[in-house]
């Protein structure tokens, strides 16, 4: 499934294991009977966006922050298609935050994968909504004065029916989580902790702090418990956090937006 395009990410970039994992997922899905032409990729603008060039599938580059409406439009137009979006934390959590929240609220049958490295890496490392308080970057030379958004908790509050977090340094967990997200009928949100080796290298920190949640009945977990376990969303350098949970925080069956819309059209 890897295309012939030259890969131009920095050596050691956290996007490489994401590419390898999704390539395996798509290859498995096709072997299991999914038609290749029904898989449609959408990306935003940023280092993450190049991933659609490196995968031999139909794809669409969206405007910065506007990829999620494209995903929703694809699914509304043709229910046979399986739209999967790749977005950065700057792309999805800053310009695109309103689209993300509303897509979760309406339970659009789409998959949103967010490469979260807590910097605008393509534009050389400015802070994003998930940058830690005190983080020093080009736009915050004296330290970031803001607290980071906790996107897992926000997605739970927005009633997303599938909410998960994984880590690019744990490829098996990442592959499993992404495949479960795509299989889910409804809005699927996966935050991928993806270190930027050039401007915000957090591989060592994440490798030490992330842990896979165990013993949680994911299908019946209570929302309050999920929110408490959602932990942080960004890449903090502070010592306030000692452990970062990865796994599925919610998996819930609900009517999807496209089915509801189609029923309304039939009745009109």
Rosetta blueprint (number, residue, H / E / L):
1 X L
2 X E
3 X L
4 X L
5 X L
6 X L
7 X L
8 X L
9 X L
10 X L
11 X L
12 X L
13 X L
14 X L
15 X H
16 X H
17 X H
18 X H
19 X H
20 X H
21 X H
22 X H
23 X H
24 X H
25 X H
26 X H
27 X H
28 X H
29 X H
30 X H
31 X H
32 X L
33 X L
34 X L
35 X L
36 X H
37 X H
38 X H
39 X E
40 X E
41 X E
42 X E
43 X E
44 X L
45 X L
46 X L
47 X H
48 X H
49 X H
50 X H
51 X H
52 X H
53 X H
54 X L
55 X E
56 X L
57 X L
58 X E
59 X E
60 X E
61 X E
62 X L
63 X L
64 X L
65 X L
66 X L
67 X H
68 X H
69 X H
70 X H
71 X H
72 X H
73 X H
74 X H
75 X H
76 X H
77 X H
78 X L
79 X L
80 X L
81 X L
82 X E
83 X E
84 X E
85 X E
86 X E
87 X E
88 X E
89 X H
90 X H
91 X H
92 X H
93 X H
94 X H
95 X H
96 X L
97 X H
98 X H
99 X H
100 X H
101 X H
102 X H
103 X H
104 X H
105 X H
106 X H
107 X L
108 X L
109 X L
110 X L
111 X E
112 X E
113 X E
114 X E
115 X E
116 X E
117 X L
118 X L
119 X E
120 X E
121 X L
122 X L
123 X L
124 X L
125 X L
126 X E
127 X E
128 X L
129 X L
130 X L
131 X L
132 X L
133 X L
134 X L
135 X L
136 X L
137 X E
138 X L
139 X L
140 X E
141 X L
142 X L
143 X L
144 X L
145 X L
146 X L
147 X L
148 X L
149 X L
150 X L
151 X H
152 X H
153 X H
154 X H
155 X H
156 X H
157 X H
158 X L
159 X L
160 X L
161 X L
162 X E
163 X E
164 X E
165 X E
166 X E
167 X E
168 X L
169 X L
170 X L
171 X H
172 X H
173 X H
174 X H
175 X H
176 X H
177 X H
178 X H
179 X H
180 X H
181 X H
182 X H
183 X H
184 X L
185 X L
186 X L
187 X L
188 X E
189 X E
190 X E
191 X E
192 X E
193 X E
194 X L
195 X L
196 X E
197 X L
198 X L
199 X L
200 X E
201 X L
202 X L
203 X H
204 X H
205 X H
206 X H
207 X H
208 X H
209 X H
210 X E
211 X E
212 X E
213 X L
214 X L
215 X L
216 X L
217 X L
218 X L
219 X L
220 X L
221 X L
222 X L
223 X H
224 X H
225 X H
226 X H
227 X H
228 X H
229 X H
230 X L
231 X L
232 X L
233 X L
234 X L
235 X L
236 X L
237 X L
238 X L
239 X L
240 X L
241 X L
242 X L
243 X L
244 X E
245 X E
246 X E
247 X E
248 X E
249 X E
250 X E
251 X E
252 X L
253 X L
254 X L
255 X L
256 X L
257 X H
258 X H
259 X H
260 X H
261 X H
262 X H
263 X H
264 X H
265 X H
266 X H
267 X H
268 X L
